[in-house]
Amino acid sequence: RFRIAGCSDSDGEEMYTLDGEEMWYADFINKKGVEPQPSFIDHISYVEGTYETAEANQQVCRGNLENVRKAMK
């Protein structure tokens, strides 16, 4: 299982995968978590609060991005 997360000034991504398949991702535009799993598998759900954690991670990421910019100057 992998977690992919990243950010920029205007965009962000947080996603969980299993065996190369997307299992969950944060839809920051619609402010919700999405579980795009095919109907032929047993559905895997993520715990309540996963989306809120992804939002908080984006704030940390943007803060770290700003700190790196300052340090590089």
C-alpha positions as CSV (number, residue, x, y, z in Angstrom):
1,R,0.0,0.0,0.0
2,F,1.3,3.5,-0.9
3,R,0.3,7.0,0.2
4,I,1.0,9.7,-2.3
5,A,0.8,13.3,-1.0
6,G,2.1,16.6,-2.3
7,C,1.2,20.3,-2.7
8,S,1.8,23.5,-4.5
9,D,0.6,27.0,-3.9
10,S,-2.6,26.3,-5.7
11,D,-3.1,22.6,-5.8
12,G,-2.7,19.4,-3.7
13,E,-2.9,15.7,-3.9
14,E,-3.4,12.9,-1.3
15,M,-4.1,9.4,-2.5
16,Y,-3.8,5.8,-1.2
17,T,-3.1,2.9,-3.6
18,L,-3.0,-0.9,-3.3
19,D,-1.2,-3.0,-5.9
20,G,-1.1,0.0,-8.3
21,E,-4.9,0.7,-8.0
22,E,-6.3,3.9,-6.6
23,M,-8.2,3.1,-3.4
24,W,-8.9,6.5,-2.0
25,Y,-8.2,10.1,-2.9
26,A,-9.0,13.5,-1.5
27,D,-11.2,15.6,-3.7
28,F,-10.2,19.1,-2.4
29,I,-12.6,20.9,-4.8
30,N,-15.7,19.0,-3.6
31,K,-14.3,18.7,-0.1
32,K,-14.7,14.9,0.3
33,G,-12.9,11.6,0.1
34,V,-13.5,9.4,-2.9
35,E,-13.3,5.6,-3.0
36,P,-13.1,4.8,-6.8
37,Q,-13.1,1.1,-6.4
38,P,-14.6,-1.2,-9.0
39,S,-17.9,-2.9,-8.2
40,F,-16.5,-6.4,-8.6
41,I,-14.3,-6.2,-5.5
42,D,-15.1,-6.2,-1.8
43,H,-15.3,-2.5,-1.0
44,I,-12.6,-1.2,1.3
45,S,-13.6,1.9,3.4
46,Y,-11.3,4.3,5.1
47,V,-11.9,5.6,8.6
48,E,-13.9,8.6,9.3
49,G,-11.7,11.7,9.4
50,T,-9.4,10.6,6.5
51,Y,-10.4,13.6,4.4
52,E,-10.0,16.0,7.3
53,T,-6.5,14.6,7.9
54,A,-5.7,15.1,4.2
55,E,-6.7,18.7,4.5
56,A,-4.5,19.2,7.5
57,N,-1.6,17.5,5.7
58,Q,-2.0,20.0,2.9
59,Q,-1.6,22.9,5.3
60,V,1.5,21.4,6.7
61,C,2.8,20.7,3.2
62,R,2.3,24.4,2.2
63,G,4.0,25.6,5.4
64,N,7.0,23.3,4.6
65,L,7.0,24.6,1.0
66,E,7.2,28.2,2.3
67,N,10.0,27.3,4.8
68,V,12.0,25.7,2.0
69,R,11.6,28.8,-0.2
70,K,12.8,31.1,2.6
71,A,15.8,28.8,3.3
72,M,16.8,28.6,-0.4
73,K,17.0,32.4,-0.7
